[in-house]
């Protein structure tokens, strides 16, 4: 087997640069919900001393003076560009596993008979850059763990040009000898401390450790990692992601919310979005939960948090059924006299279509033409978010997130399409 890991460079920042070539070589940060703190940054931003999770208000002035540019999170843009990158990769390899929004594993079986693996990596880089505008690095190895290690090498060492092939044993051992233990896929900070106490500080030292000792002291999971570092595949490609066990939609409010009316509005909006996601998974839920809380960092405020759930008579993915449940739960979760800062909706206890067996003694009311209506709404909304909404979701939405620095939704909203003059 031969695997490749394709990883987008500084994904969020690179997405913002795709339609803003004037930002080349300028420091970029992407901010969290309500523009609170830094959640992503470009290499240039790191070079001027910006760190992850720094509060925006603390670095705003100095960062701007250094020519930096800040963006509010634009999740619609990032998700769409990610999908385009993954579709491009599907044209490049027989099998692909989407590992995260900016990473994918490729099965390169048979490709080495047609072209050199390093050459394939460079062609992959060039194709993704040409088709999507995104810069990527490519790590290649006989196991997924070694492909991850190769990606680390491609990121760490500029001379590689963003492509590292660890097909040969001597190259594997050379990179592992200078690769810190914490950079190995699946080795966290706690595991690092235990391994350091055993004198294991590099990937090569772990690869050369007796597997029986590793299994006895730790787990079969770390034993598999050791075997993968030695070049023996133990972790296969997962082409089809496992079905979700729950769906959660929650947001921090743009300002404090004190009334039941606004809590109901916000929760209804989150419920509608959760129902959309549920239908995309082709699932039906039977349990609906609503939660809300105050700001734990405002010690001068009275503190309160609560979560309540209800079980539906039968599984559904109809937004109307879910809204009915969340409205009832919102009334019970809400308490007068508190400054709420966050709320959310969780759907769980999923069923495939036609799998649930109804209880004879429980009323099982189904809305006529429910599926047809929901499909129609989803189809219309796919061409532009929230073209059709439910009245319970509100119109003005004063509680919505503050995103003062958000870029246009270049690829998902007709009104935001770039105009060529």
Secondary structure as the mmCIF struct_conf table of DSSP 4:
data_model
#
loop_
_struct_conf.conf_type_id
_struct_conf.id
_struct_conf.beg_label_comp_id
_struct_conf.beg_label_asym_id
_struct_conf.beg_label_seq_id
_struct_conf.end_label_comp_id
_struct_conf.end_label_asym_id
_struct_conf.end_label_seq_id
STRN STRN1 UNK A 3 UNK A 8
TURN_TY1_P TURN_TY1_P1 UNK A 9 UNK A 10
HELX_RH_AL_P HELX_RH_AL_P1 UNK A 11 UNK A 18
TURN_TY1_P TURN_TY1_P2 UNK A 19 UNK A 19
HELX_RH_3T_P HELX_RH_3T_P1 UNK A 21 UNK A 23
TURN_TY1_P TURN_TY1_P3 UNK A 24 UNK A 25
BEND BEND1 UNK A 26 UNK A 26
STRN STRN2 UNK A 28 UNK A 31
HELX_RH_3T_P HELX_RH_3T_P2 UNK A 33 UNK A 35
STRN STRN3 UNK A 37 UNK A 37
STRN STRN4 UNK A 38 UNK A 41
HELX_RH_AL_P HELX_RH_AL_P2 UNK A 43 UNK A 47
TURN_TY1_P TURN_TY1_P4 UNK A 48 UNK A 49
TURN_TY1_P TURN_TY1_P5 UNK A 52 UNK A 53
STRN STRN5 UNK A 55 UNK A 55
HELX_RH_AL_P HELX_RH_AL_P3 UNK A 56 UNK A 65
TURN_TY1_P TURN_TY1_P6 UNK A 66 UNK A 67
STRN STRN6 UNK A 69 UNK A 72
HELX_RH_AL_P HELX_RH_AL_P4 UNK A 75 UNK A 90
TURN_TY1_P TURN_TY1_P7 UNK A 91 UNK A 92
BEND BEND2 UNK A 94 UNK A 94
STRN STRN7 UNK A 95 UNK A 100
TURN_TY1_P TURN_TY1_P8 UNK A 101 UNK A 102
STRN STRN8 UNK A 103 UNK A 107
TURN_TY1_P TURN_TY1_P9 UNK A 109 UNK A 110
HELX_RH_3T_P HELX_RH_3T_P3 UNK A 111 UNK A 113
TURN_TY1_P TURN_TY1_P10 UNK A 114 UNK A 114
BEND BEND3 UNK A 115 UNK A 115
HELX_RH_AL_P HELX_RH_AL_P5 UNK A 117 UNK A 132
STRN STRN9 UNK A 136 UNK A 141
BEND BEND4 UNK A 142 UNK A 143
HELX_RH_AL_P HELX_RH_AL_P6 UNK A 144 UNK A 156
HELX_RH_3T_P HELX_RH_3T_P4 UNK A 158 UNK A 160
TURN_TY1_P TURN_TY1_P11 UNK A 161 UNK A 162
STRN STRN10 UNK A 163 UNK A 165
BEND BEND5 UNK A 168 UNK A 168
HELX_RH_AL_P HELX_RH_AL_P7 UNK A 169 UNK A 177
TURN_TY1_P TURN_TY1_P12 UNK A 178 UNK A 178
BEND BEND6 UNK A 179 UNK A 179
STRN STRN11 UNK A 180 UNK A 180
HELX_RH_3T_P HELX_RH_3T_P5 UNK A 181 UNK A 183
BEND BEND7 UNK A 184 UNK A 184
TURN_TY1_P TURN_TY1_P13 UNK A 185 UNK A 186
HELX_RH_AL_P HELX_RH_AL_P8 UNK A 189 UNK A 197
TURN_TY1_P TURN_TY1_P14 UNK A 198 UNK A 199
STRN STRN12 UNK A 202 UNK A 202
HELX_RH_AL_P HELX_RH_AL_P9 UNK A 203 UNK A 207
TURN_TY1_P TURN_TY1_P15 UNK A 208 UNK A 208
BEND BEND8 UNK A 209 UNK A 209
HELX_RH_AL_P HELX_RH_AL_P10 UNK A 211 UNK A 217
BEND BEND9 UNK A 218 UNK A 218
HELX_RH_AL_P HELX_RH_AL_P11 UNK A 220 UNK A 229
TURN_TY1_P TURN_TY1_P16 UNK A 230 UNK A 231
BEND BEND10 UNK A 235 UNK A 235
BEND BEND11 UNK A 240 UNK A 240
HELX_LH_PP_P HELX_LH_PP_P1 UNK A 241 UNK A 244
BEND BEND12 UNK A 245 UNK A 245
STRN STRN13 UNK A 246 UNK A 257
HELX_RH_AL_P HELX_RH_AL_P12 UNK A 260 UNK A 280
TURN_TY1_P TURN_TY1_P17 UNK A 281 UNK A 282
STRN STRN14 UNK A 284 UNK A 294
TURN_TY1_P TURN_TY1_P18 UNK A 296 UNK A 297
TURN_TY1_P TURN_TY1_P19 UNK A 299 UNK A 300
BEND BEND13 UNK A 301 UNK A 301
HELX_LH_PP_P HELX_LH_PP_P2 UNK A 302 UNK A 303
STRN STRN15 UNK A 305 UNK A 316
HELX_RH_AL_P HELX_RH_AL_P13 UNK A 319 UNK A 333
TURN_TY1_P TURN_TY1_P20 UNK A 336 UNK A 337
STRN STRN16 UNK A 340 UNK A 351
TURN_TY1_P TURN_TY1_P21 UNK A 353 UNK A 355
HELX_LH_PP_P HELX_LH_PP_P3 UNK A 356 UNK A 359
TURN_TY1_P TURN_TY1_P22 UNK A 360 UNK A 361
BEND BEND14 UNK A 362 UNK A 362
TURN_TY1_P TURN_TY1_P23 UNK A 368 UNK A 369
HELX_RH_AL_P HELX_RH_AL_P14 UNK A 370 UNK A 382
TURN_TY1_P TURN_TY1_P24 UNK A 383 UNK A 383
BEND BEND15 UNK A 384 UNK A 384
TURN_TY1_P TURN_TY1_P25 UNK A 385 UNK A 386
BEND BEND16 UNK A 387 UNK A 388
HELX_RH_3T_P HELX_RH_3T_P6 UNK A 391 UNK A 393
BEND BEND17 UNK A 395 UNK A 396
TURN_TY1_P TURN_TY1_P26 UNK A 398 UNK A 399
BEND BEND18 UNK A 400 UNK A 400
HELX_LH_PP_P HELX_LH_PP_P4 UNK A 401 UNK A 402
TURN_TY1_P TURN_TY1_P27 UNK A 404 UNK A 405
HELX_LH_PP_P HELX_LH_PP_P5 UNK A 406 UNK A 408
TURN_TY1_P TURN_TY1_P28 UNK A 410 UNK A 412
HELX_RH_3T_P HELX_RH_3T_P7 UNK A 414 UNK A 416
#
